[in-house]
Amino acid sequence: MDALSRKAIDTPVPMDDDLDEPADEGGKGGYGPIRRKGEASESGIIFQPAEVEDVVIETVDETKGEGESDMPYSKPQFPALTPKEQGVKKQMRRVPVPPHRMTPLKASWVQLIDPIVEHMKLQVRMNTKRRAVEIRNSEHTPDIGYLQKAADYMKAF
């Protein structure tokens, strides 16, 4: 029984590709290992190295700094866009004021709106009918984020 099992291991198994192709072509059409008559190994499969097309290897000189490069042009420097150039229209934030905060708000109104108007160049008004502070941007507002920042500032009071 031992001799039969050893003979079964040493015998190459024919593949489906072997039956379709003539033996002298050497398996030109498919993928996988190439089987050829006359050349035998223990498993019946012959591995041969594949030829590689021309490979181009480029060396990179890493000694140059970030500003120095082989590029034919430099990176463009654009100034920041103003809100008017960005196409931002008039926006408004309305911050509601609860009744128990109305009197302290009126007492310190000038001190509260001074940084908003002077530094952020926003327009602020108190709508007493709606009991809310309304803040809107103008054409002089340098940053569109200032509107939300001012709304958060008033809401914190």
C-alpha positions in Angstrom: 0.0 0.0 0.0 2.9 2.3 0.7 4.3 1.9 -2.8 0.9 2.8 -4.4 0.6 6.0 -2.4 4.1 7.0 -3.3 3.4 6.4 -7.0 0.3 8.5 -6.8 2.2 11.4 -5.4 5.0 11.3 -8.0 2.6 11.0 -11.0 1.8 14.5 -12.6 -1.9 15.2 -12.9 -3.0 16.4 -16.4 -4.8 19.7 -16.4 -7.8 20.8 -18.5 -5.5 23.1 -20.4 -3.2 20.2 -21.4 -6.0 18.4 -23.2 -7.0 21.4 -25.4 -3.6 22.5 -26.6 -0.9 20.6 -28.5 2.0 19.5 -26.3 4.7 21.4 -28.4 3.2 24.9 -27.9 4.0 24.8 -24.2 0.8 26.5 -22.9 1.1 30.0 -24.5 -2.5 31.1 -23.9 -3.3 30.8 -20.2 -2.2 31.8 -16.7 -0.4 29.7 -14.2 2.5 27.3 -14.3 3.8 26.0 -17.6 4.0 22.3 -18.1 6.3 20.9 -20.8 7.0 17.4 -21.9 10.5 16.2 -21.3 11.2 18.6 -18.4 10.0 17.1 -15.2 10.3 17.9 -11.5 9.0 16.2 -8.5 5.6 17.9 -8.8 5.5 18.0 -12.6 5.5 21.8 -12.7 8.3 23.8 -14.2 8.7 27.4 -12.9 10.6 29.7 -15.2 11.3 33.5 -14.7 9.1 35.9 -16.6 10.8 38.6 -18.7 10.2 42.2 -17.5 9.7 45.1 -19.9 12.0 48.1 -19.7 11.8 49.6 -16.2 12.6 53.3 -15.7 14.0 54.2 -12.3 14.2 57.9 -11.4 16.3 59.2 -8.6 15.0 62.0 -6.4 17.4 64.5 -5.0 16.2 65.2 -1.5 18.9 67.6 -0.6 16.9 70.6 -1.9 14.8 72.6 0.4 11.1 73.2 0.1 11.5 76.4 -1.8 13.9 75.0 -4.3 12.5 72.7 -6.9 12.8 71.7 -10.6 9.4 73.1 -11.4 9.3 75.5 -14.3 7.0 77.8 -12.3 6.5 78.8 -8.7 3.4 78.2 -6.6 0.9 81.1 -7.0 0.2 83.4 -4.1 -3.4 84.7 -4.0 -4.6 87.3 -1.5 -7.6 86.3 0.7 -11.0 87.1 -0.9 -13.2 89.8 0.8 -16.8 88.9 1.6 -17.9 91.0 -1.3 -15.6 89.1 -3.7 -16.9 85.8 -2.3 -20.5 86.9 -3.2 -21.7 86.9 0.4 -25.0 88.8 0.7 -26.4 90.5 3.7 -26.9 88.0 6.5 -28.5 88.5 9.9 -28.5 86.7 13.2 -31.3 87.2 15.8 -30.4 86.4 19.4 -33.4 86.2 21.7 -33.1 87.8 25.1 -35.0 86.3 28.1 -37.1 88.6 30.2 -34.9 88.4 33.3 -31.8 89.5 31.2 -33.5 92.5 29.6 -32.7 95.0 32.3 -28.9 94.0 32.7 -28.6 94.1 28.9 -30.0 97.7 28.7 -27.7 98.8 31.5 -24.5 97.5 29.8 -25.6 98.0 26.1 -22.9 100.4 25.1 -20.1 98.3 26.6 -21.4 95.2 24.9 -21.8 96.5 21.3 -18.6 98.6 21.3 -16.3 95.7 20.3 -18.8 94.3 17.8 -19.2 97.6 16.0 -15.6 98.9 16.2 -13.6 95.8 15.6 -15.9 93.5 13.7 -17.7 96.3 11.8 -21.1 94.7 12.2 -24.5 96.4 12.6 -26.3 95.8 15.8 -29.8 96.8 17.0 -32.1 95.9 19.8 -35.6 94.9 18.6 -37.8 95.5 21.7 -40.9 94.2 20.1 -39.4 90.8 19.4 -37.2 91.0 22.5 -34.1 90.1 20.5 -30.7 91.5 19.5 -30.3 91.6 15.7 -26.8 91.5 14.3 -26.1 91.8 10.5 -23.0 92.2 8.4 -22.1 95.2 6.3 -19.9 95.7 3.3 -17.1 96.8 5.6 -17.1 93.5 7.6 -13.6 91.9 6.9 -14.5 88.3 7.8 -17.7 86.4 7.3 -17.1 84.4 10.5 -17.5 87.5 12.6 -21.2 87.4 12.3 -21.5 84.0 14.1 -18.8 85.1 16.6 -20.8 88.2 17.5 -24.0 86.1 17.8 -22.3 83.7 20.2 -20.9 86.7 22.2 -24.4 88.2 22.7 -25.9 84.9 23.5 -23.3 84.3 26.2 -24.4 87.6 28.0 
